[in-house]
């Protein structure tokens, strides 16, 4: 590398500019003024580059990077892994937006947030208030954490980012809610994470942060989020290593067993993202409804919800017409229904016999705000969810 090449590289923007050196796979990356991160496929080539740079500049070798762009790097050469932590970065975010003393919550975005563009500031007072709110800055900070170590907040951040052009106080409250999010427990063995999801984060971290191109150092991307949450107090539970039940089954069992003093007839468990993926996974989730028939478990997707109506009760379903309906269905599960009767549907059932291979009630429509269902068989109730 000549003196002219070094000067040319220094004169470029100091914000993450990359320079290929001599056609090799080495690169020089400038993060902040007078701080250079050197990465390459050969330690010998890296050392030669550092010698050349030291002849042109007063510089100090800081050794292997331990922290970069707000992330702490943990190397385990024995196991060939590289892990990332953003704990200090997250703490700085919380402090910056005065949320460091806020009480943690266990859901990334609560159901009571009904966010729309119509909620944009209307009065001068509202506009004056929002002009002082660092909405876009908070979204950017959350996005950086999301991409690197917290993909679990991706959906919530995606929702609030829609309103960056003209946010209102309700939108800001939702952002502050996300800042407070920290799950209490992670239950499961992580073997159900889709390969393409792991590959996406592996490529992202490898290309952006890995200090070596050697295949002996592999970022353990699947567990960056786990490591991050453990350091902030989240419990990781997978002591059983049971392969006969699904992760959802393990989670439901944990909730049931960890709340012995709660009236379980009043307990409602919402399972987000339970539908719309692989068919065998969907059927596994529906099987969980049957195995825990005494609990009220609702499976949610972007398009519909499903929950079990046990045959032991006459069911009264109150319809929230602003968010659900009108399309619905009743499907017998585990055994045929010799008699099912309903009220409140466009095509009500009267002592109807339903079974697979025969008649089932699909593509029905709710007429009012209350449905009643009585059957001698367990039924799956499904109803469409309206798009906001």
PAMAR-226957 format. One record per residue (C-alpha): residue number from 0; x, y, z. Coordinates in steps of 0.25 Angstrom, whole numbers, plus 5000, padded with zeros to 4 digits. Example, Ala and Ser with C-alpha at 12.3 -4.5 7.8 and 13.67 -1.06 7.14 Angstrom:
<lozas>
<loza n="0" px="5049" py="4982" pz="5031"/>
<loza n="1" px="5055" py="4996" pz="5029"/>
</lozas>
This chain:
<lozas>
<loza n="0" px="5000" py="5000" pz="5000"/>
<loza n="1" px="5006" py="5013" pz="4996"/>
<loza n="2" px="5007" py="5026" pz="5003"/>
<loza n="3" px="4997" py="5032" pz="4993"/>
<loza n="4" px="4987" py="5021" pz="4995"/>
<loza n="5" px="4987" py="5023" pz="5011"/>
<loza n="6" px="4985" py="5038" pz="5009"/>
<loza n="7" px="4974" py="5035" pz="4999"/>
<loza n="8" px="4967" py="5025" pz="5009"/>
<loza n="9" px="4969" py="5035" pz="5021"/>
<loza n="10" px="4962" py="5047" pz="5013"/>
<loza n="11" px="4950" py="5039" pz="5010"/>
<loza n="12" px="4938" py="5039" pz="5020"/>
<loza n="13" px="4941" py="5034" pz="5033"/>
<loza n="14" px="4928" py="5027" pz="5035"/>
<loza n="15" px="4929" py="5012" pz="5031"/>
<loza n="16" px="4937" py="5014" pz="5018"/>
<loza n="17" px="4943" py="5001" pz="5013"/>
<loza n="18" px="4956" py="5000" pz="5005"/>
<loza n="19" px="4960" py="4987" pz="4997"/>
<loza n="20" px="4975" py="4986" pz="4998"/>
<loza n="21" px="4984" py="4981" pz="4987"/>
<loza n="22" px="4972" py="4972" pz="4982"/>
<loza n="23" px="4973" py="4963" pz="4994"/>
<loza n="24" px="4962" py="4960" pz="5004"/>
<loza n="25" px="4967" py="4970" pz="5014"/>
<loza n="26" px="4960" py="4983" pz="5017"/>
<loza n="27" px="4961" py="4995" pz="5025"/>
<loza n="28" px="4949" py="5001" pz="5031"/>
<loza n="29" px="4948" py="5014" pz="5038"/>
<loza n="30" px="4938" py="5015" pz="5049"/>
<loza n="31" px="4940" py="5029" pz="5056"/>
<loza n="32" px="4952" py="5039" pz="5054"/>
<loza n="33" px="4965" py="5033" pz="5057"/>
<loza n="34" px="4959" py="5019" pz="5060"/>
<loza n="35" px="4962" py="5008" pz="5050"/>
<loza n="36" px="4956" py="4994" pz="5050"/>
<loza n="37" px="4965" py="4984" pz="5041"/>
<loza n="38" px="4959" py="4971" pz="5036"/>
<loza n="39" px="4965" py="4960" pz="5027"/>
<loza n="40" px="4967" py="4946" pz="5024"/>
<loza n="41" px="4981" py="4945" pz="5028"/>
<loza n="42" px="4988" py="4950" pz="5041"/>
<loza n="43" px="5001" py="4952" pz="5034"/>
<loza n="44" px="4995" py="4961" pz="5024"/>
<loza n="45" px="4988" py="4969" pz="5035"/>
<loza n="46" px="5001" py="4970" pz="5043"/>
<loza n="47" px="5008" py="4975" pz="5030"/>
<loza n="48" px="4997" py="4985" pz="5028"/>
<loza n="49" px="4998" py="4991" pz="5042"/>
<loza n="50" px="5013" py="4992" pz="5040"/>
<loza n="51" px="5011" py="5000" pz="5027"/>
<loza n="52" px="5000" py="5009" pz="5034"/>
<loza n="53" px="5009" py="5011" pz="5046"/>
<loza n="54" px="5020" py="5017" pz="5037"/>
<loza n="55" px="5010" py="5028" pz="5032"/>
<loza n="56" px="5002" py="5031" pz="5045"/>
<loza n="57" px="5004" py="5031" pz="5060"/>
<loza n="58" px="4996" py="5019" pz="5064"/>
<loza n="59" px="4994" py="5009" pz="5075"/>
<loza n="60" px="4990" py="4995" pz="5073"/>
<loza n="61" px="4978" py="4992" pz="5082"/>
<loza n="62" px="4977" py="4977" pz="5080"/>
<loza n="63" px="4965" py="4969" pz="5077"/>
<loza n="64" px="4952" py="4978" pz="5076"/>
<loza n="65" px="4944" py="4976" pz="5089"/>
<loza n="66" px="4934" py="4986" pz="5087"/>
<loza n="67" px="4929" py="4992" pz="5073"/>
<loza n="68" px="4917" py="5000" pz="5069"/>
<loza n="69" px="4911" py="4999" pz="5083"/>
<loza n="70" px="4912" py="4984" pz="5084"/>
<loza n="71" px="4922" py="4976" pz="5093"/>
<loza n="72" px="4928" py="4964" pz="5086"/>
<loza n="73" px="4930" py="4951" pz="5093"/>
<loza n="74" px="4940" py="4941" pz="5086"/>
<loza n="75" px="4940" py="4926" pz="5090"/>
<loza n="76" px="4952" py="4920" pz="5082"/>
<loza n="77" px="4950" py="4907" pz="5088"/>
<loza n="78" px="4936" py="4905" pz="5082"/>
<loza n="79" px="4939" py="4914" pz="5070"/>
<loza n="80" px="4928" py="4924" pz="5074"/>
<loza n="81" px="4926" py="4939" pz="5074"/>
<loza n="82" px="4915" py="4945" pz="5082"/>
<loza n="83" px="4909" py="4959" pz="5083"/>
<loza n="84" px="4904" py="4967" pz="5094"/>
<loza n="85" px="4897" py="4981" pz="5094"/>
<loza n="86" px="4894" py="4982" pz="5108"/>
<loza n="87" px="4901" py="4995" pz="5110"/>
<loza n="88" px="4895" py="5001" pz="5098"/>
<loza n="89" px="4881" py="4997" pz="5102"/>
<loza n="90" px="4884" py="5004" pz="5116"/>
<loza n="91" px="4888" py="5016" pz="5109"/>
<loza n="92" px="4876" py="5016" pz="5100"/>
<loza n="93" px="4867" py="5015" pz="5113"/>
<loza n="94" px="4874" py="5026" pz="5120"/>
<loza n="95" px="4874" py="5035" pz="5108"/>
<loza n="96" px="4859" py="5034" pz="5107"/>
<loza n="97" px="4857" py="5035" pz="5122"/>
<loza n="98" px="4852" py="5020" pz="5123"/>
<loza n="99" px="4863" py="5014" pz="5131"/>
<loza n="100" px="4854" py="5014" pz="5144"/>
<loza n="101" px="4841" py="5010" pz="5137"/>
<loza n="102" px="4835" py="4997" pz="5141"/>
<loza n="103" px="4838" py="4985" pz="5131"/>
<loza n="104" px="4826" py="4979" pz="5123"/>
<loza n="105" px="4826" py="4965" pz="5117"/>
<loza n="106" px="4819" py="4968" pz="5103"/>
<loza n="107" px="4826" py="4976" pz="5092"/>
<loza n="108" px="4812" py="4983" pz="5088"/>
<loza n="109" px="4800" py="4982" pz="5096"/>
<loza n="110" px="4786" py="4980" pz="5090"/>
<loza n="111" px="4780" py="4993" pz="5095"/>
<loza n="112" px="4789" py="5001" pz="5085"/>
<loza n="113" px="4780" py="5004" pz="5073"/>
<loza n="114" px="4789" py="5012" pz="5065"/>
<loza n="115" px="4785" py="5019" pz="5052"/>
<loza n="116" px="4789" py="5030" pz="5043"/>
<loza n="117" px="4776" py="5037" pz="5047"/>
<loza n="118" px="4782" py="5039" pz="5061"/>
<loza n="119" px="4792" py="5050" pz="5056"/>
<loza n="120" px="4793" py="5063" pz="5063"/>
<loza n="121" px="4781" py="5072" pz="5060"/>
<loza n="122" px="4782" py="5083" pz="5070"/>
<loza n="123" px="4793" py="5093" pz="5072"/>
<loza n="124" px="4795" py="5088" pz="5086"/>
<loza n="125" px="4797" py="5074" pz="5081"/>
<loza n="126" px="4807" py="5078" pz="5070"/>
<loza n="127" px="4815" py="5087" pz="5080"/>
<loza n="128" px="4816" py="5075" pz="5089"/>
<loza n="129" px="4820" py="5065" pz="5078"/>
<loza n="130" px="4830" py="5075" pz="5073"/>
<loza n="131" px="4838" py="5072" pz="5086"/>
<loza n="132" px="4837" py="5057" pz="5085"/>
<loza n="133" px="4849" py="5050" pz="5079"/>
<loza n="134" px="4841" py="5040" pz="5072"/>
<loza n="135" px="4849" py="5037" pz="5060"/>
<loza n="136" px="4862" py="5036" pz="5069"/>
<loza n="137" px="4855" py="5026" pz="5078"/>
<loza n="138" px="4851" py="5018" pz="5066"/>
<loza n="139" px="4865" py="5018" pz="5060"/>
<loza n="140" px="4871" py="5013" pz="5073"/>
<loza n="141" px="4861" py="5002" pz="5074"/>
<loza n="142" px="4863" py="4998" pz="5060"/>
<loza n="143" px="4878" py="4997" pz="5062"/>
<loza n="144" px="4876" py="4988" pz="5074"/>
<loza n="145" px="4866" py="4980" pz="5066"/>
<loza n="146" px="4875" py="4977" pz="5055"/>
<loza n="147" px="4887" py="4972" pz="5063"/>
<loza n="148" px="4882" py="4965" pz="5076"/>
<loza n="149" px="4867" py="4967" pz="5078"/>
<loza n="150" px="4859" py="4962" pz="5066"/>
<loza n="151" px="4847" py="4959" pz="5076"/>
<loza n="152" px="4843" py="4974" pz="5075"/>
<loza n="153" px="4843" py="4974" pz="5060"/>
<loza n="154" px="4828" py="4974" pz="5058"/>
<loza n="155" px="4825" py="4984" pz="5069"/>
<loza n="156" px="4836" py="4994" pz="5063"/>
<loza n="157" px="4830" py="4992" pz="5049"/>
<loza n="158" px="4817" py="4996" pz="5054"/>
<loza n="159" px="4821" py="5009" pz="5061"/>
<loza n="160" px="4831" py="5013" pz="5050"/>
<loza n="161" px="4819" py="5014" pz="5040"/>
<loza n="162" px="4816" py="5028" pz="5047"/>
<loza n="163" px="4829" py="5034" pz="5047"/>
<loza n="164" px="4825" py="5045" pz="5038"/>
<loza n="165" px="4814" py="5051" pz="5047"/>
<loza n="166" px="4813" py="5043" pz="5060"/>
<loza n="167" px="4803" py="5046" pz="5071"/>
<loza n="168" px="4804" py="5044" pz="5086"/>
<loza n="169" px="4798" py="5030" pz="5085"/>
<loza n="170" px="4809" py="5026" pz="5076"/>
<loza n="171" px="4819" py="5031" pz="5085"/>
<loza n="172" px="4813" py="5024" pz="5097"/>
<loza n="173" px="4814" py="5011" pz="5088"/>
<loza n="174" px="4829" py="5014" pz="5086"/>
<loza n="175" px="4831" py="5016" pz="5101"/>
<loza n="176" px="4824" py="5002" pz="5103"/>
<loza n="177" px="4834" py="4995" pz="5094"/>
<loza n="178" px="4845" py="5002" pz="5102"/>
<loza n="179" px="4840" py="4995" pz="5114"/>
<loza n="180" px="4839" py="4981" pz="5108"/>
<loza n="181" px="4846" py="4970" pz="5115"/>
<loza n="182" px="4841" py="4956" pz="5115"/>
<loza n="183" px="4840" py="4949" pz="5128"/>
<loza n="184" px="4843" py="4935" pz="5123"/>
<loza n="185" px="4848" py="4928" pz="5110"/>
<loza n="186" px="4844" py="4914" pz="5109"/>
<loza n="187" px="4848" py="4904" pz="5099"/>
<loza n="188" px="4860" py="4898" pz="5092"/>
<loza n="189" px="4861" py="4908" pz="5080"/>
<loza n="190" px="4861" py="4897" pz="5070"/>
<loza n="191" px="4848" py="4902" pz="5063"/>
<loza n="192" px="4855" py="4915" pz="5058"/>
<loza n="193" px="4854" py="4914" pz="5043"/>
<loza n="194" px="4867" py="4912" pz="5035"/>
<loza n="195" px="4865" py="4924" pz="5027"/>
<loza n="196" px="4863" py="4933" pz="5039"/>
<loza n="197" px="4876" py="4928" pz="5045"/>
<loza n="198" px="4883" py="4929" pz="5032"/>
<loza n="199" px="4879" py="4944" pz="5030"/>
<loza n="200" px="4885" py="4948" pz="5044"/>
<loza n="201" px="4897" py="4939" pz="5042"/>
<loza n="202" px="4900" py="4946" pz="5028"/>
<loza n="203" px="4897" py="4960" pz="5034"/>
<loza n="204" px="4907" py="4958" pz="5046"/>
<loza n="205" px="4917" py="4951" pz="5038"/>
<loza n="206" px="4918" py="4962" pz="5028"/>
<loza n="207" px="4917" py="4974" pz="5037"/>
<loza n="208" px="4924" py="4969" pz="5050"/>
<loza n="209" px="4933" py="4957" pz="5049"/>
<loza n="210" px="4947" py="4960" pz="5051"/>
<loza n="211" px="4952" py="4948" pz="5043"/>
<loza n="212" px="4948" py="4942" pz="5030"/>
<loza n="213" px="4952" py="4928" pz="5036"/>
<loza n="214" px="4942" py="4918" pz="5036"/>
<loza n="215" px="4947" py="4914" pz="5050"/>
<loza n="216" px="4940" py="4927" pz="5056"/>
<loza n="217" px="4925" py="4926" pz="5054"/>
<loza n="218" px="4915" py="4936" pz="5060"/>
<loza n="219" px="4905" py="4929" pz="5069"/>
<loza n="220" px="4894" py="4937" pz="5064"/>
<loza n="221" px="4882" py="4929" pz="5069"/>
<loza n="222" px="4886" py="4931" pz="5083"/>
<loza n="223" px="4890" py="4946" pz="5082"/>
<loza n="224" px="4876" py="4950" pz="5087"/>
<loza n="225" px="4877" py="4939" pz="5098"/>
<loza n="226" px="4890" py="4944" pz="5103"/>
<loza n="227" px="4885" py="4958" pz="5103"/>
<loza n="228" px="4872" py="4955" pz="5111"/>
<loza n="229" px="4879" py="4946" pz="5121"/>
<loza n="230" px="4888" py="4958" pz="5125"/>
<loza n="231" px="4876" py="4967" pz="5127"/>
<loza n="232" px="4869" py="4957" pz="5136"/>
<loza n="233" px="4861" py="4948" pz="5127"/>
<loza n="234" px="4860" py="4933" pz="5131"/>
<loza n="235" px="4863" py="4923" pz="5121"/>
<loza n="236" px="4856" py="4910" pz="5124"/>
<loza n="237" px="4859" py="4897" pz="5116"/>
<loza n="238" px="4863" py="4887" pz="5127"/>
<loza n="239" px="4854" py="4875" pz="5121"/>
<loza n="240" px="4860" py="4875" pz="5107"/>
<loza n="241" px="4847" py="4868" pz="5104"/>
<loza n="242" px="4846" py="4865" pz="5089"/>
<loza n="243" px="4832" py="4858" pz="5090"/>
<loza n="244" px="4825" py="4872" pz="5092"/>
<loza n="245" px="4825" py="4885" pz="5084"/>
<loza n="246" px="4831" py="4898" pz="5090"/>
<loza n="247" px="4817" py="4903" pz="5091"/>
<loza n="248" px="4813" py="4891" pz="5099"/>
<loza n="249" px="4825" py="4894" pz="5108"/>
<loza n="250" px="4821" py="4909" pz="5110"/>
<loza n="251" px="4806" py="4906" pz="5113"/>
<loza n="252" px="4810" py="4896" pz="5123"/>
<loza n="253" px="4820" py="4905" pz="5129"/>
<loza n="254" px="4809" py="4916" pz="5130"/>
<loza n="255" px="4799" py="4906" pz="5136"/>
<loza n="256" px="4809" py="4901" pz="5147"/>
<loza n="257" px="4815" py="4915" pz="5150"/>
<loza n="258" px="4801" py="4921" pz="5153"/>
<loza n="259" px="4795" py="4911" pz="5164"/>
<loza n="260" px="4788" py="4922" pz="5171"/>
<loza n="261" px="4781" py="4928" pz="5159"/>
<loza n="262" px="4767" py="4924" pz="5155"/>
<loza n="263" px="4770" py="4917" pz="5142"/>
<loza n="264" px="4756" py="4918" pz="5137"/>
<loza n="265" px="4759" py="4933" pz="5136"/>
<loza n="266" px="4773" py="4931" pz="5130"/>
<loza n="267" px="4774" py="4935" pz="5116"/>
<loza n="268" px="4786" py="4932" pz="5108"/>
<loza n="269" px="4789" py="4939" pz="5094"/>
<loza n="270" px="4798" py="4932" pz="5085"/>
<loza n="271" px="4803" py="4941" pz="5074"/>
<loza n="272" px="4808" py="4936" pz="5061"/>
<loza n="273" px="4802" py="4922" pz="5063"/>
<loza n="274" px="4796" py="4921" pz="5049"/>
<loza n="275" px="4800" py="4924" pz="5035"/>
<loza n="276" px="4813" py="4916" pz="5035"/>
<loza n="277" px="4816" py="4901" pz="5032"/>
<loza n="278" px="4803" py="4892" pz="5032"/>
<loza n="279" px="4809" py="4882" pz="5042"/>
<loza n="280" px="4813" py="4893" pz="5052"/>
<loza n="281" px="4799" py="4899" pz="5051"/>
<loza n="282" px="4793" py="4885" pz="5054"/>
<loza n="283" px="4803" py="4884" pz="5065"/>
<loza n="284" px="4798" py="4897" pz="5071"/>
<loza n="285" px="4783" py="4893" pz="5070"/>
<loza n="286" px="4787" py="4880" pz="5077"/>
<loza n="287" px="4792" py="4888" pz="5088"/>
<loza n="288" px="4778" py="4894" pz="5089"/>
<loza n="289" px="4772" py="4880" pz="5091"/>
<loza n="290" px="4783" py="4875" pz="5101"/>
<loza n="291" px="4780" py="4887" pz="5110"/>
<loza n="292" px="4765" py="4888" pz="5108"/>
<loza n="293" px="4762" py="4893" pz="5122"/>
<loza n="294" px="4770" py="4906" pz="5118"/>
<loza n="295" px="4766" py="4917" pz="5109"/>
<loza n="296" px="4776" py="4918" pz="5099"/>
<loza n="297" px="4775" py="4927" pz="5087"/>
<loza n="298" px="4783" py="4925" pz="5074"/>
<loza n="299" px="4785" py="4938" pz="5066"/>
<loza n="300" px="4790" py="4941" pz="5052"/>
<loza n="301" px="4789" py="4953" pz="5044"/>
<loza n="302" px="4776" py="4948" pz="5038"/>
<loza n="303" px="4768" py="4940" pz="5048"/>
<loza n="304" px="4768" py="4935" pz="5062"/>
<loza n="305" px="4764" py="4921" pz="5067"/>
<loza n="306" px="4761" py="4915" pz="5081"/>
<loza n="307" px="4754" py="4903" pz="5086"/>
<loza n="308" px="4740" py="4902" pz="5091"/>
<loza n="309" px="4739" py="4890" pz="5100"/>
<loza n="310" px="4727" py="4881" pz="5099"/>
<loza n="311" px="4725" py="4883" pz="5114"/>
<loza n="312" px="4719" py="4897" pz="5113"/>
<loza n="313" px="4709" py="4905" pz="5106"/>
<loza n="314" px="4717" py="4916" pz="5100"/>
<loza n="315" px="4713" py="4931" pz="5099"/>
<loza n="316" px="4723" py="4938" pz="5090"/>
<loza n="317" px="4723" py="4954" pz="5090"/>
<loza n="318" px="4728" py="4959" pz="5076"/>
<loza n="319" px="4737" py="4972" pz="5076"/>
<loza n="320" px="4732" py="4976" pz="5062"/>
<loza n="321" px="4742" py="4987" pz="5061"/>
<loza n="322" px="4754" py="4977" pz="5061"/>
<loza n="323" px="4748" py="4963" pz="5057"/>
<loza n="324" px="4738" py="4957" pz="5047"/>
<loza n="325" px="4729" py="4956" pz="5040"/>
<loza n="326" px="4734" py="4942" pz="5034"/>
<loza n="327" px="4734" py="4931" pz="5044"/>
<loza n="328" px="4734" py="4915" pz="5045"/>
<loza n="329" px="4731" py="4904" pz="5055"/>
<loza n="330" px="4739" py="4891" pz="5052"/>
<loza n="331" px="4738" py="4878" pz="5061"/>
<loza n="332" px="4751" py="4873" pz="5067"/>
<loza n="333" px="4755" py="4860" pz="5073"/>
<loza n="334" px="4741" py="4854" pz="5070"/>
<loza n="335" px="4729" py="4856" pz="5061"/>
<loza n="336" px="4718" py="4865" pz="5066"/>
<loza n="337" px="4704" py="4858" pz="5066"/>
<loza n="338" px="4697" py="4871" pz="5070"/>
<loza n="339" px="4701" py="4886" pz="5069"/>
<loza n="340" px="4692" py="4898" pz="5071"/>
<loza n="341" px="4696" py="4912" pz="5070"/>
<loza n="342" px="4689" py="4926" pz="5070"/>
<loza n="343" px="4694" py="4939" pz="5064"/>
<loza n="344" px="4700" py="4934" pz="5051"/>
<loza n="345" px="4694" py="4937" pz="5037"/>
<loza n="346" px="4693" py="4922" pz="5035"/>
<loza n="347" px="4690" py="4917" pz="5049"/>
<loza n="348" px="4691" py="4902" pz="5052"/>
<loza n="349" px="4680" py="4894" pz="5059"/>
<loza n="350" px="4684" py="4880" pz="5064"/>
<loza n="351" px="4693" py="4879" pz="5052"/>
<loza n="352" px="4702" py="4867" pz="5051"/>
<loza n="353" px="4716" py="4871" pz="5047"/>
<loza n="354" px="4728" py="4862" pz="5044"/>
<loza n="355" px="4741" py="4862" pz="5035"/>
<loza n="356" px="4737" py="4855" pz="5022"/>
<loza n="357" px="4723" py="4861" pz="5024"/>
<loza n="358" px="4717" py="4874" pz="5027"/>
<loza n="359" px="4725" py="4885" pz="5035"/>
<loza n="360" px="4721" py="4900" pz="5037"/>
<loza n="361" px="4731" py="4908" pz="5029"/>
<loza n="362" px="4730" py="4922" pz="5023"/>
<loza n="363" px="4718" py="4926" pz="5032"/>
<loza n="364" px="4716" py="4940" pz="5036"/>
<loza n="365" px="4713" py="4947" pz="5049"/>
<loza n="366" px="4700" py="4955" pz="5050"/>
<loza n="367" px="4701" py="4962" pz="5063"/>
<loza n="368" px="4710" py="4965" pz="5075"/>
<loza n="369" px="4707" py="4951" pz="5082"/>
<loza n="370" px="4708" py="4937" pz="5078"/>
<loza n="371" px="4703" py="4925" pz="5086"/>
<loza n="372" px="4708" py="4911" pz="5083"/>
<loza n="373" px="4704" py="4897" pz="5089"/>
<loza n="374" px="4710" py="4884" pz="5084"/>
<loza n="375" px="4712" py="4870" pz="5089"/>
<loza n="376" px="4726" py="4870" pz="5083"/>
<loza n="377" px="4738" py="4880" pz="5085"/>
<loza n="378" px="4738" py="4890" pz="5074"/>
<loza n="379" px="4749" py="4900" pz="5068"/>
<loza n="380" px="4743" py="4914" pz="5067"/>
<loza n="381" px="4750" py="4923" pz="5057"/>
<loza n="382" px="4747" py="4937" pz="5053"/>
<loza n="383" px="4754" py="4946" pz="5043"/>
<loza n="384" px="4762" py="4958" pz="5048"/>
<loza n="385" px="4760" py="4972" pz="5042"/>
<loza n="386" px="4772" py="4979" pz="5036"/>
<loza n="387" px="4775" py="4993" pz="5043"/>
</lozas>
